[in-house]
């Protein structure tokens, strides 16, 4: 995992903003006034700046700083908004249905953002290590080719003592694996054979893999299984690396509506008491 | 192919490669040079190519879907429900406290919330004051200055701290700043030391470090009772050991509801020794009754000498009338007539001109007429004539107490006794001879003595003559009736002999009266308290603690707005050192004009109260702490009459500041206004909204 060094100016600015806000809230907290408005408006401001990062990506040609700088700003303000969020909520769990929804969607949004940042930092290197020079969109096609190659191979298996077991193992274990789509998590790899451990265990019911992959005719199966496994890993990584945005971005839109409604209700209900 | 065509696409079976690069259409055998649009749609109108949607397309679709779904849910939540403009339970920020559980939004929030238009108006043009306090004070009436600092009028601050700048105390604070509704915890209160120190700038570390010492009067309430612990312990309880309490709890008890230490009811504490004093008995007993209505003495002899028509009058009145009776005269038709006679001594009219004698005759006649008229009135009107004309708006309870439940039969009986016209049948003239120490003498002795008195041969007469000669207790003013009889005995034997022409009673009537004298007389009849007739006066006798009649009159005459020129005399009569009931003996501050009467020891609700202390949490089940852990007897009484030292900060520090918390609000209260003690009451309007 690689973490880019934060840009000094951004880091300094964020620390400064944090202390200014903290000092302001500290002073205010001693007064007989509610901090909800102050922290609320600051939180809204931070949310808008965070959302601007998404807009920034839509307009890469604009000369308003590098995207990497915006990302660092996005991450820093995300942290700051987390603190403001806790201040705004009074460091307490919400009570009403709407506020619970607002609270947990905000937490989900912030959580997905930081998980996304972690994935982005952590996954690219393994992705490069899995399958080189293969575009993700090409994977389904390559996967179907692998299946076709394996089907062709099994027809060439010569009659012998092990042929029946090889064909059984192919039919029951290898082919379903080659034909299957990966889930959200990839399987653990066998250290020696570098194929998914569950496949090794299932094949062992028919023929020990060490024996199976020792013959000349069956050795290509090992290669195809390993390639399919690599493709699966890549798909899983692709899903994670792009999938978090399918949570983060829609949640942003949802939260915009809920925040607008929250402000509407707060302003509506906070204006004067019953006469 | 149309741009909207999106047929199924199985990439596993196609040669489709990279949509963002020079294109190979996903459909086998149909190479594409145009590729998909930015939104992932096919741009080739000639073929049936249907490219795979881009990641951005899917993300955009997800965002749109989430947006629309959320918007739909929000719109559903904003639909009307049970007359509300939206689903209240969805948008409620949390459960209400149990006290407010039945209220709807509009009970506390702006009534504009009954419509979306009003809600929008609030959003756009509202004050956004984080909920004004109007809704709160609708039920919780904290007075006119509820939002000012500590709920007090700035003028009060200026009065309390004249040397300080109180400009900051003009600021207002909303209830919701500290009291937060919609909290499931139910604590409701968001207060801490820092909030106190926002205004209280002389900051210090804690109660144990830096907090000022207590004042010299801390723990010493203003005295309501005149009680001397030392004298009772060192002298009285030694004399009557069976009445002596073994511990403080003999006289004090804890009010569990408030945690305040109080004095046990009279009957359980002081009453053991002092009950008899109230009824005028025992060693400390003095006067037994209060003379409420007293006819003045009138020189009827002179009126007769001038041939003026006179009417019957009570027998043996002496001297002038009293304050209550003057009020009775002045509050009626007879008032003007009585007022005109103020310069005359009605008991000595020899030198009065005939015109003035006619005025006296009118007064006597009017008095009799009005008394007769009173028989046709009700008790409230009867009592009202004894009060100052400024008294208004008394409740029925107050009037009842002030009347002492005066019986109509007594009024009628008095009419028969005092005001029978000459031409009418002679009255019974039930004149009662009262005696001090009546209870000690037998009724027979008294009757015998009075028989002898009438005959002029009685030992009692002689004895009482001696008493007169010696200027004994009568001169001490202990018994008006004795004085009256003394006068009668000393100088009015002649009158007894001569009063044949008038209604004062002749010998025959005296004899008839004697028959009545064999019955128990006024003050003795009233040994359970109440009204009685004695000669020319109506009396009231209190016999038990907290007599409602005495209390009501003392309170009435003490209040400034109820006072007139007679109030002073009435209060003196009621609260004198040896007045019947002896209220003044224990209750401090009675009889002071304009001073609100505080009978109890409780803290007055009008007092400002910045601190609170709960005895219960300190002395219950704590063997290590007793009363004298904090309260220490003083060697000499303080100026305020306390025989205890004030409570010192050190006694608190034994626990607080060490293992026990010492927050500001542990002892201090923000709401110092007395109105706070009227809190927790709600107007019945709340039920109309349901």
Interface residues (C-beta under 8 A of the other chain):
Chain A: X29 X30 X31 X32 X33 X34 X36 X37 X94 X95 X96 X97 X98 X99 X135 X137 X138 X140 X141 X143 X144 X242 X245 X246 X249 X250 X251 X252 X253 X254 X257 X258 X261 X264 X265 X267 X268 X269 X270 X271 X272 X273 X274 X275
Chain B: X11 X12 X13 X14 X15 X16 X17 X18 X19 X52 X55 X58 X59 X62 X63 X65 X66 X67 X70 X71 X74 X77 X89 X90 X91 X92 X93 X94 X95 X105 X106 X107 X108 X109 X110 X111 X112 X113 X119 X120 X122 X123 X126 X127 X128 X129 X130 X131 X132 X133 X134 X135 X136 X138 X173 X176 X177 X178 X182 X183 X184 X194 X195 X197 X198
